[in-house]
Amino acid sequence: MRLEPGRVIIHVLRHEGGWAAEFEGERFAYSLDKEIARAGALRRARSLFDAGRACQVTVQGEAAFLRG
């Protein structure tokens, strides 16, 4: 049985009058537009997912629940 690392959580949050994504203490994808910061977070999540890590992206002030 192979043990898999825990789920990665990337947060999109308000930062200095705009938005940024944050993962493991690193902030990236800075933008005044929340959707651009979210897109940057999703690109990072996709990269991590492709490397075999389960990912979740959260956006400050939003709640979303998806079921497959």
GIHU-V619528 format. One record per residue. N is the residue number from 1. RES is the residue in one letter. SS is DSSP state (2 for helix, 1 for strand, 0 for the rest). PSI is psi as a letter, one per 40 degrees, with the letter a starting at -180 (* if undefined). NEAR is the number of other ideal C-beta (glycine too) atoms within 12 Angstrom. Layout:
# GIHU-V619528
n=N res=RES ss=SS psi=PSI near=NEAR
n=N res=RES ss=SS psi=PSI near=NEAR
This chain:
# GIHU-V619528
n=1 res=M ss=0 psi=h near=3
n=2 res=R ss=0 psi=h near=5
n=3 res=L ss=0 psi=h near=6
n=4 res=E ss=0 psi=i near=11
n=5 res=P ss=0 psi=i near=12
n=6 res=G ss=0 psi=i near=11
n=7 res=R ss=0 psi=h near=15
n=8 res=V ss=1 psi=h near=26
n=9 res=I ss=1 psi=h near=22
n=10 res=I ss=1 psi=h near=37
n=11 res=H ss=1 psi=h near=32
n=12 res=V ss=1 psi=h near=37
n=13 res=L ss=1 psi=i near=27
n=14 res=R ss=1 psi=h near=21
n=15 res=H ss=1 psi=h near=20
n=16 res=E ss=0 psi=f near=12
n=17 res=G ss=0 psi=e near=10
n=18 res=G ss=1 psi=a near=19
n=19 res=W ss=1 psi=i near=30
n=20 res=A ss=1 psi=i near=30
n=21 res=A ss=1 psi=i near=37
n=22 res=E ss=1 psi=h near=27
n=23 res=F ss=1 psi=h near=28
n=24 res=E ss=0 psi=f near=14
n=25 res=G ss=0 psi=e near=8
n=26 res=E ss=1 psi=h near=15
n=27 res=R ss=1 psi=h near=24
n=28 res=F ss=1 psi=i near=26
n=29 res=A ss=1 psi=f near=31
n=30 res=Y ss=1 psi=h near=23
n=31 res=S ss=1 psi=i near=23
n=32 res=L ss=0 psi=e near=15
n=33 res=D ss=0 psi=h near=16
n=34 res=K ss=2 psi=d near=24
n=35 res=E ss=2 psi=d near=18
n=36 res=I ss=2 psi=d near=20
n=37 res=A ss=2 psi=d near=32
n=38 res=R ss=2 psi=d near=28
n=39 res=A ss=2 psi=d near=22
n=40 res=G ss=2 psi=d near=29
n=41 res=A ss=2 psi=d near=37
n=42 res=L ss=2 psi=d near=24
n=43 res=R ss=2 psi=d near=21
n=44 res=R ss=2 psi=d near=32
n=45 res=A ss=2 psi=d near=29
n=46 res=R ss=2 psi=d near=17
n=47 res=S ss=2 psi=d near=18
n=48 res=L ss=2 psi=d near=24
n=49 res=F ss=2 psi=d near=18
n=50 res=D ss=2 psi=d near=12
n=51 res=A ss=0 psi=e near=14
n=52 res=G ss=0 psi=e near=13
n=53 res=R ss=0 psi=h near=21
n=54 res=A ss=0 psi=h near=17
n=55 res=C ss=1 psi=i near=26
n=56 res=Q ss=1 psi=h near=23
n=57 res=V ss=1 psi=h near=32
n=58 res=T ss=1 psi=i near=24
n=59 res=V ss=1 psi=h near=25
n=60 res=Q ss=0 psi=h near=20
n=61 res=G ss=0 psi=e near=13
n=62 res=E ss=0 psi=i near=16
n=63 res=A ss=0 psi=h near=8
n=64 res=A ss=0 psi=h near=12
n=65 res=F ss=0 psi=h near=8
n=66 res=L ss=0 psi=h near=7
n=67 res=R ss=0 psi=i near=4
n=68 res=G ss=0 psi=* near=3
